[in-house]
């Protein structure tokens, strides 16, 4: 897959990011396929609000990988905070038994990993993200 160049009034860009968010204490709170699929749906539902495009996402039992496309004006820390906040709140509401795996108010770890994908081809990164459940 070649990079697609996007344009705005004053720029031409190709901004792709790889985000990894980990469950607090690496607990396996995403143990069920139903929970993992719901997590993906929730994130898909946030794309318009965040003004990003999800290219691939795959949760494992204790983390999720998300490959997304953004614009130069995208506030990356806001994207991460909204994804973490909204998903934590909704998953706890819809799957209250996930609280058994966690304690306190935290669902996700305070930290996260995000990298631009310029160092790796999109094909390699997409295969890596999509194979995460196989690695668990």
C-alpha positions in Angstrom: 0.0 0.0 0.0 1.5 3.3 -1.0 1.0 6.4 1.0 -1.9 8.5 -0.2 -1.2 12.2 -0.2 -3.9 14.4 1.3 -4.2 18.1 0.7 -5.6 21.0 2.6 -5.6 24.7 1.7 -1.9 25.1 2.7 -0.4 21.6 2.9 0.1 18.3 1.4 0.5 15.5 3.9 0.5 11.8 4.7 0.1 11.3 8.4 -0.3 7.8 9.7 0.0 6.8 13.3 0.3 3.5 15.3 -1.3 3.8 18.8 -1.0 1.1 21.5 -3.0 1.4 24.6 -2.5 -1.1 27.4 -5.0 -2.2 30.1 -3.9 -1.1 33.6 -1.5 -3.6 35.2 -1.6 -5.6 31.9 -4.7 -7.4 33.2 -6.7 -9.4 30.7 -9.9 -7.4 30.9 -10.6 -7.8 27.2 -10.8 -11.6 27.6 -13.9 -12.1 25.6 -14.4 -11.6 21.8 -17.7 -9.7 22.5 -15.8 -7.2 24.6 -13.1 -6.8 22.0 -15.6 -6.3 19.2 -17.5 -3.7 21.2 -14.3 -1.9 21.9 -13.6 -1.7 18.1 -17.2 -0.4 17.5 -16.8 2.3 20.1 -13.6 3.5 18.6 -15.1 3.4 15.1 -17.9 5.6 16.4 -15.4 8.3 17.6 -13.8 8.8 14.2 -16.0 11.7 13.0 -15.7 13.5 16.4 -11.9 13.0 16.4 -11.5 13.7 12.6 -9.4 10.6 12.1 -9.7 7.6 9.8 -9.1 4.2 11.3 -7.2 1.9 8.9 -6.8 -1.1 11.2 -7.4 -1.9 14.9 -7.0 -5.2 16.8 -7.4 -5.7 20.5 -5.7 -8.5 22.4 -6.7 -9.5 25.9 -4.6 -6.8 27.6 -4.0 -4.1 24.9 -5.2 -2.7 21.6 -3.3 -1.6 18.5 -4.9 1.1 16.3 -3.5 2.3 13.0 -5.1 5.6 12.0 -4.7 8.5 9.6 -4.9 12.1 10.7 -4.5 15.7 9.5 -1.8 18.3 10.5 -4.3 19.9 12.8 -5.2 16.7 14.7 -4.4 17.0 18.4 -2.9 13.6 19.1 -3.0 13.8 22.8 -6.7 14.6 22.6 -7.3 11.6 20.3 -5.7 9.3 22.8 -7.5 10.9 25.8 -10.9 10.7 24.2 -10.4 7.1 23.0 -9.2 6.0 26.5 -11.9 7.9 28.4 -14.9 7.0 26.3 -14.0 3.3 25.8 -13.2 2.9 29.5 -16.5 4.4 30.6 -18.6 2.5 28.1 -16.9 -0.9 28.6 -17.3 -0.6 32.3 -21.0 0.3 31.9 -21.7 -2.4 29.3 -19.5 -5.1 30.8 -19.5 -4.6 34.6 -17.7 -7.9 35.2 -14.5 -6.4 33.7 -14.1 -4.6 37.0 -13.1 -7.9 38.5 -9.9 -7.7 36.6 -9.1 -4.1 37.7 -9.2 -2.1 40.9 -9.7 1.6 41.4 -11.1 3.8 38.7 -8.5 3.0 36.0 -9.2 0.9 33.0 -6.3 1.8 30.8 -2.7 2.4 31.8 -1.8 6.1 32.2 0.8 5.7 29.5 0.5 4.9 25.8 2.7 4.3 22.7 2.2 6.3 19.6 4.5 6.5 16.5 4.3 7.9 13.1 4.5 5.1 10.6 7.2 6.6 8.3 9.8 4.1 9.4 7.8 1.0 8.5 5.7 0.3 5.4 2.0 0.4 5.9 1.7 -3.1 4.6 4.0 -4.5 7.3 2.4 -2.4 10.0 -1.1 -3.4 8.9 -0.2 -7.1 9.1 1.3 -6.6 12.5 -1.8 -4.8 13.9 -4.2 -7.4 12.4 -2.2 -10.3 13.8 -2.3 -9.2 17.4 -4.9 -11.6 18.6 -2.8 -14.4 17.1 0.1 -13.3 19.3 -1.8 -13.3 22.6 
